[in-house]
Amino acid sequence: MSKINIYQIDAFTDKVFHGNPAAVCVLPEWLGDEKMQQIAAENNLAETAFVLQTGPDYEIRWFTPTVEVDLCGHATMASAYVLFHFYNHLSDKINFKSRRSGLLTVEREGEALTLDFPADVYQRVEAPQALVSAIGRTPLETYRGKTDYMLLFRSEKEILDLTPDFRKMATVEARGVIVTAPGEDVDFVSRFFAPQSGIDEDPVTGSAHTTLIPFWSQKLNKKVMSARQVSERQGDLKCEFRGSRVKITGQAVAYLTGEIEV
C-alpha cells in the first residue's frame, strides 16, 4: 500500500457547493490505467485528474467514472489550483502536457485562473434522430466537433426547460452533447450532457467551451464574451477567442484534502 494525496476542488466558482467539482491526484509516478480508472470510479465525480511533475512542467490525464477523456477544462483548472495553493508553484503560469490534447496552460492573476486550450473544429450536420428524440425538442442548428454534438436553441428558457432522456442519449455516438442559446444577462448559456461517458449532466464543462467560444464569437462578432453554464450548480466563465486557441477564465475553491491508499 502507498498513500497518494487527493484534493477535491470546485472549479468555475468562488464558493463551495457551486461550479464543477473535480478530484486531483498528484502522483510521484504514473499508476496503471486500470488503477487510475478504479480511483476515478471510486471518487464518482465527473472527472478525476492525475498529475505528474516532469521537470518544470506537468503531465496530466483525466478520467470519468467509466472512461479516460481527451480533454477536461474544470479538472485542469482544479489541478492548477492545487499546484498553486498546495505545492507552492512559484510562477503564475503552469504548463500541462496532455498526450491526447497537447500543450495546455493555466495562468493565475489574483484569484482568476485562465485556461489556454486549443479551439475545437466543428461543422454543421444533420441531427441524428436518436439525439432529437433524446433531447425532446428540435434544435435550430446542429454541429459536430471533435468529440461532441452541439445543438443551438432559441432562448435560455429552452435550455433550462430541457429534460433529456439519458438512456436514449447514451446510444448516440459521441463523448457528449452541448446545448446552447443566447443568454439573458450573459452572451451565451449552455448545458452539457454526457451519459455516454458516465455523466448524465456535467455542471460546468470547460472543454465544451472550446467549441462554444469559436461558435459564439462568429455568431456575435465578438472576441471576448461572458458565458454561464446553467446546470443546477451553475458556473460563470469569461471567454476569449484567439483563432486556433481559446481562453477560459474562472475561479476555484478547495472543498477537501486527504490521502488515499492504493
C-alpha positions as CSV (number, residue, x, y, z in Angstrom):
1,M,0.0,0.0,0.0
2,S,1.1,3.5,-0.7
3,K,-0.5,6.9,0.0
4,I,-1.5,9.4,-2.6
5,N,-2.5,13.0,-1.9
6,I,-6.0,13.8,-3.2
7,Y,-7.9,17.1,-3.4
8,Q,-11.4,18.0,-4.3
9,I,-11.8,21.4,-5.9
10,D,-14.9,23.3,-7.0
11,A,-14.0,24.9,-10.3
12,F,-15.6,27.9,-12.1
13,T,-17.0,29.3,-8.9
14,D,-15.8,31.4,-5.9
15,K,-17.8,29.4,-3.3
16,V,-18.0,25.7,-2.4
17,F,-21.0,23.6,-3.4
18,H,-21.2,25.5,-6.8
19,G,-19.3,25.2,-10.1
20,N,-17.9,21.8,-11.0
21,P,-16.2,19.5,-8.5
22,A,-13.1,17.7,-9.6
23,A,-10.7,15.4,-7.8
24,V,-7.0,15.9,-8.3
25,C,-4.4,13.2,-7.5
26,V,-0.7,14.4,-7.5
27,L,1.4,11.3,-8.3
28,P,5.1,10.5,-7.6
29,E,4.9,8.2,-10.7
30,W,2.3,7.1,-13.1
31,L,-0.1,4.4,-11.9
32,G,-1.5,1.8,-14.3
33,D,-4.5,2.8,-16.4
34,E,-6.8,0.3,-14.7
35,K,-5.8,1.7,-11.2
36,M,-6.5,5.3,-12.3
37,Q,-9.9,4.2,-13.7
38,Q,-10.7,2.5,-10.4
39,I,-9.8,5.6,-8.4
40,A,-12.0,7.8,-10.7
41,A,-14.9,5.3,-10.3
42,E,-14.4,5.3,-6.5
43,N,-14.4,9.2,-6.5
44,N,-17.6,9.2,-8.6
45,L,-17.1,12.7,-9.8
46,A,-17.4,14.0,-13.4
47,E,-13.6,13.9,-13.6
48,T,-10.5,12.9,-11.7
49,A,-7.3,14.5,-12.9
50,F,-3.9,12.7,-12.4
51,V,-0.9,15.0,-12.4
52,L,2.8,14.1,-12.5
53,Q,5.6,16.6,-12.5
54,T,8.2,16.3,-15.3
55,G,10.9,18.9,-14.9
56,P,9.3,22.4,-14.7
57,D,6.1,21.2,-16.4
58,Y,3.4,18.6,-15.6
59,E,1.8,15.7,-17.4
60,I,-2.0,15.4,-16.9
61,R,-4.7,12.8,-17.7
62,W,-8.4,12.9,-16.9
63,F,-10.9,10.0,-16.1
64,T,-14.6,10.0,-15.7
65,P,-16.0,7.1,-13.6
66,T,-16.1,5.0,-16.7
67,V,-13.6,6.3,-19.3
68,E,-10.5,8.3,-19.9
69,V,-11.3,11.5,-21.8
70,D,-9.3,13.6,-24.3
71,L,-9.7,17.0,-22.6
72,C,-11.2,18.4,-19.4
73,G,-11.3,22.0,-18.5
74,H,-12.6,22.1,-15.0
75,A,-10.2,19.4,-13.8
76,T,-7.3,21.2,-15.4
77,M,-8.3,24.4,-13.6
78,A,-8.6,22.3,-10.4
79,S,-5.2,20.8,-10.9
80,A,-3.6,24.3,-11.3
81,Y,-5.4,25.5,-8.2
82,V,-3.9,22.5,-6.2
83,L,-0.3,23.2,-7.6
84,F,-0.6,26.9,-6.8
85,H,-2.1,26.6,-3.3
86,F,-0.7,23.3,-2.0
87,Y,2.6,22.7,-3.9
88,N,4.0,26.3,-3.9
89,H,4.3,26.5,-7.7
90,L,6.3,29.8,-7.9
91,S,5.4,31.0,-11.4
92,D,2.0,32.4,-12.3
93,K,1.9,30.1,-15.3
94,I,1.7,26.3,-15.4
95,N,2.3,24.2,-18.5
96,F,0.4,20.9,-18.6
97,K,1.2,18.3,-21.3
98,S,-1.6,16.0,-22.4
99,R,-0.8,13.0,-24.6
100,R,-4.2,13.5,-26.2
101,S,-4.6,17.3,-26.4
102,G,-1.0,18.7,-26.5
103,L,0.1,21.7,-24.5
104,L,-2.4,23.3,-22.1
105,T,-1.6,26.3,-19.9
106,V,-3.1,27.9,-16.9
107,E,-2.3,31.4,-15.8
108,R,-3.0,33.0,-12.4
109,E,-4.0,36.6,-12.0
110,G,-5.2,37.3,-8.5
111,E,-7.9,34.8,-7.8
112,A,-8.6,34.3,-11.5
113,L,-7.3,31.2,-13.4
114,T,-7.2,31.3,-17.2
115,L,-7.1,28.1,-19.3
116,D,-5.4,28.4,-22.7
117,F,-6.8,25.5,-24.8
118,P,-6.9,24.5,-28.5
119,A,-10.1,25.7,-30.2
120,D,-12.3,22.9,-31.5
121,V,-13.0,22.4,-35.2
122,Y,-16.7,21.8,-35.9
123,Q,-19.0,21.5,-38.9
124,R,-22.8,21.7,-39.4
125,V,-24.5,18.4,-39.6
126,E,-28.0,16.8,-39.6
127,A,-29.1,16.0,-36.1
128,P,-29.4,12.2,-35.6
129,Q,-33.0,11.3,-35.0
130,A,-32.0,9.4,-31.8
131,L,-30.5,12.7,-30.5
132,V,-33.5,14.8,-31.3
133,S,-35.7,12.2,-29.6
134,A,-33.5,12.1,-26.6
135,I,-33.5,15.9,-26.2
136,G,-37.2,16.1,-26.8
137,R,-37.0,19.3,-28.9
138,T,-35.7,20.0,-32.5
139,P,-32.7,22.4,-32.4
140,L,-32.4,25.4,-34.8
141,E,-29.0,24.1,-35.9
142,T,-26.8,21.1,-35.1
143,Y,-23.0,20.9,-35.2
144,R,-20.4,18.1,-34.7
145,G,-16.9,18.9,-33.2
146,K,-14.0,16.6,-32.4
147,T,-15.9,14.7,-29.7
148,D,-19.3,16.3,-29.1
149,Y,-22.5,17.3,-30.8
150,M,-23.6,20.9,-30.2
151,L,-27.3,21.9,-30.6
152,L,-28.4,25.5,-30.9
153,F,-31.7,26.7,-29.4
154,R,-33.6,30.0,-29.5
155,S,-33.6,31.0,-25.8
156,E,-32.1,30.5,-22.4
157,K,-35.5,29.3,-21.2
158,E,-35.5,26.5,-23.7
159,I,-32.1,25.4,-22.4
160,L,-33.4,25.5,-18.8
161,D,-36.5,23.5,-19.7
162,L,-34.8,20.6,-21.4
163,T,-35.3,17.2,-19.6
164,P,-33.3,14.8,-21.8
165,D,-33.9,11.0,-21.9
166,F,-30.4,10.0,-20.9
167,R,-30.9,6.3,-21.8
168,K,-31.7,7.3,-25.4
169,M,-28.9,9.8,-25.5
170,A,-26.4,7.2,-24.4
171,T,-26.9,5.4,-27.8
172,V,-25.7,8.5,-29.7
173,E,-22.1,8.1,-30.7
174,A,-20.2,11.0,-29.1
175,R,-18.4,11.9,-25.9
176,G,-21.4,14.2,-25.1
177,V,-23.9,16.8,-26.2
178,I,-23.7,20.5,-25.8
179,V,-26.9,22.6,-25.9
180,T,-26.6,26.3,-26.1
181,A,-28.6,29.6,-26.7
182,P,-28.2,33.3,-26.3
183,G,-28.2,34.3,-22.6
184,E,-30.4,36.8,-20.9
185,D,-27.7,38.6,-18.9
186,V,-24.6,36.9,-20.4
187,D,-23.6,36.4,-24.1
188,F,-24.5,32.7,-24.2
189,V,-25.6,29.9,-21.9
190,S,-25.1,26.2,-22.2
191,R,-25.6,22.8,-20.6
192,F,-23.6,19.6,-21.2
193,F,-24.9,16.0,-21.2
194,A,-22.6,13.0,-21.4
195,P,-24.3,9.7,-20.4
196,Q,-22.0,8.1,-23.0
197,S,-19.1,9.0,-20.7
198,G,-20.8,8.1,-17.4
199,I,-22.1,11.6,-16.5
200,D,-25.7,12.5,-17.2
201,E,-25.1,16.2,-16.8
202,D,-21.8,17.9,-16.1
203,P,-22.2,21.1,-14.0
204,V,-19.6,23.3,-15.8
205,T,-17.7,22.0,-18.8
206,G,-14.5,23.9,-19.8
207,S,-13.8,21.6,-22.7
208,A,-17.2,22.2,-24.2
209,H,-16.3,25.9,-24.4
210,T,-13.6,25.0,-26.9
211,T,-16.5,24.5,-29.3
212,L,-18.8,27.2,-27.8
213,I,-16.3,30.0,-27.9
214,P,-15.4,30.0,-31.6
215,F,-19.1,29.3,-32.5
216,W,-20.4,32.3,-30.5
217,S,-17.5,34.5,-31.5
218,Q,-18.6,34.1,-35.1
219,K,-22.3,34.5,-34.3
220,L,-21.9,37.6,-32.1
221,N,-18.9,39.1,-33.9
222,K,-17.1,39.4,-30.5
223,K,-13.8,38.1,-29.3
224,V,-14.4,38.5,-25.6
225,M,-17.6,37.1,-24.2
226,S,-19.4,36.2,-20.9
227,A,-20.9,32.7,-20.5
228,R,-22.9,30.7,-18.0
229,Q,-23.4,27.0,-17.8
230,V,-27.0,26.8,-16.4
231,S,-26.8,23.5,-14.6
232,E,-28.2,23.2,-11.1
233,R,-24.8,24.2,-9.6
234,Q,-24.1,26.8,-12.3
235,G,-20.8,28.3,-13.3
236,D,-19.7,31.6,-14.8
237,L,-16.9,31.9,-17.4
238,K,-15.1,34.7,-19.2
239,C,-14.3,33.6,-22.7
240,E,-11.9,34.8,-25.4
241,F,-11.4,33.6,-28.9
242,R,-7.8,33.6,-30.2
243,G,-8.1,31.9,-33.6
244,S,-6.6,28.4,-33.1
245,R,-6.8,28.8,-29.2
246,V,-9.4,29.9,-26.7
247,K,-9.0,31.4,-23.2
248,I,-11.4,30.4,-20.5
249,T,-11.3,32.3,-17.2
250,G,-12.9,31.4,-13.8
251,Q,-12.1,30.9,-10.2
252,A,-11.8,27.8,-8.0
253,V,-12.1,26.9,-4.3
254,A,-10.9,23.9,-2.2
255,Y,-13.5,21.6,-0.7
256,L,-11.5,18.6,0.5
257,T,-7.9,17.5,1.1
258,G,-6.9,14.0,2.1
259,E,-5.0,10.8,1.3
260,I,-6.0,7.6,-0.5
261,E,-4.3,4.2,-0.2
262,V,-3.6,2.2,-3.3
